[in-house]
Amino acid sequence: MKIIRPFTLAVLLSAALSSLAWAGEADTTKVGDRNLPLFGIGVAQELRTGLYIGALYLPEGSKLDAALDNTQIRRLTLKMLPERFSAREWSKHWKPRITLNNPPDVWKANLQAIAVFGDVFKDGLQRGDRVDIDHVPGTPLATVNISL
């Protein structure tokens, strides 16, 4: 277990709060006809470089398991941090993570959808772009909304 000194913890909390303020993420968001509260927020990094701020919205009173429950409505919001995030970088980031974090029978059955998701941003993304990934039970796929 790594021990975090009080000063380091204060700096980390300050950075997290400023990231939250910069992200401008709302306490609630509307998906379909439901208002979902913010469940959690964090910064995705690769080699100590921030890639995006991720915000997860789940139904009121949800536990973390609801994030993986396909019967639950949810939204994942990504706010891009790099000045430029190319289509190739997006694909290289997501495709392996999807396959590593899902059983083979799940990702193999969804190869075409994974390829489309990996290639969805032909022009790439840049700092401040927002990607909302919504899951509404009873719909065939997640919906991706882009604010550029």
N, C-alpha and C positions, 0 to 999 in steps of 0.2 A: 504494500500500500504506500502510495506517495503522500507525504505530508506537505500541505500547502501552508506557507507562513502567512500570518495575518496581512502583511503588506501586499504580498502577491495576490491573496484572495481579494483584497480591496481593489487592486488594479484590474483583476479579472472581472469582478462584478461591475466596476465602472465601465470597462470595455463592453461588457454584455449589455448594460443599460444604454450606452450610447449607440450600440448596434441596433437595439430595439427601437430607439428613438429615430435613428437614421432610416430604419426599415419602414417606419411609418405604418406598421401593421396595426389593424384595428383589433379591439378587444373581442369583437364578434364579426362574423361575415355571413352572408346569405347564400345558401346553396339550395337550389330548387325553391321550395317554399319554407325551408327551415333556417332559423338563425342558429349558427354554431359558435360557441365561445372558443377563444384561443386556449388550446390545451398546453402547448409548449412551443418554445422557439430556441433555435441554436444556429451556430455557424458551421457550415461544412467546410473542411479544410483538406488540402492535399499538399503534403510537404510544407506545412506551415503557411500556406497561402490560402486566404479565404476565397472560396468559390461562390458561395451563395448563403444568404440567410434563409433558413427554412422555418416556416411557421405551420403548425399542425392544428387544425380545427376539428373538434369532435363534438357529438351531442353532449348537452349538459349532464354532469355527473358521471361521465365515461371514465373507465379505467384504461390503462395503456393497451390492454388486449383489444380494445375497440378499434385501434388503428389498423389491426390486421384482420378484423372481422368483416367479411364481404357483405354481411347483412346490415352494416352500419353506414350511414351517410358520413362523408368526411371531405375535407379539403386540405391539400398540401400546397402552400404558397412558397415559391422560391423567388428571392430577390437577388439578382446577380450582382456580384461584387467586382469582378475583374473589368478593366477597361474594355477588354474584348475577350469573348469566349466563342471560339469558332465552332462551326457545325461538327467538324472532326473531333474537337476536344469534348463537345457535348456527347457525341456518340461513344468515344473512348471512355468517358466517365460513367455513363449509365448502363451500357450493355453488359459489361462484366459484373456490375453490382446487382443487376436484376438476376442474372444467372447464378451468382454465388449465394444469393439470399432467398432463393426459391427452390423447392424440390424439382429434380429434373423433369418429372412428368408435367409439372405446371408450366415451366418455361418452354419446354419442347412443344407443348400444345399451343403456345402463343408466340412462336418464332416470328411470324409475319408482323404481329402487333409490336413486338420488341424492336424489330428492324425499322418500322415506321416511326416509333417514338424516338429511336436513336438518330433518325435522319430528318426529324420534323423541322429543324431550324436551319434551312439551307444557307441563310445569310448570317448565321451565327447570332450571338447575343452580346449585349454590352452592359456596362455598369448601369444599374437602375432598372433594367428590364425585369418584368414580373411575369412569372409563369404560375398559373393556378391549375392544379390537377384535382378535379372533382370526381368523387365516386358517389353515385346515387344508386342504391340497390334497385334491381329490376331493369337497369340499363345495361346494354351489352359491354360497353367499354368505359373507361375513364374519359372525361372531357378535359382537354387542355385549352386554356384561355391564355392569350398572350397580350400583355400591355407593353408596347415598345415605345 
